[in-house]
Amino acid sequence: MEYQYPIDYHWSTEEIVDVIKFFEHIEAAYERGIERDVLMASYRRFKEIVPSKSEEKKLCGEFEENSGYSSYRTIKKAKESEQGQMIKM
């Protein structure tokens, strides 16, 4: 894909890598499927970095605008699924 991930340049390198990994997992859910537990672990780490709901909405909105992939719908589906299931959007 030819787009940039939404990041905050105040984050550490490790935090930037973890946020990008979260968005890559959202992409994976759309493109090939991803294990629910992997996705949810990535989301929990994302929420450690971005605890604010408004900041999460802003970043995920930018990502959806650039990629067409909805983080909100993907995480909602994952939360409604059981452990060990594959999430495919």
Buried (B, 14 or more C-beta within 10 A) or exposed (E): EEEEBBBEEEBEEEBBEBBEBBBEBBBBBBEEBBBBBBBBEBBEBBBEBBEEEEEBEBBBBBBBEBBEBBBEBBBEBBEEBEEEBEBEB
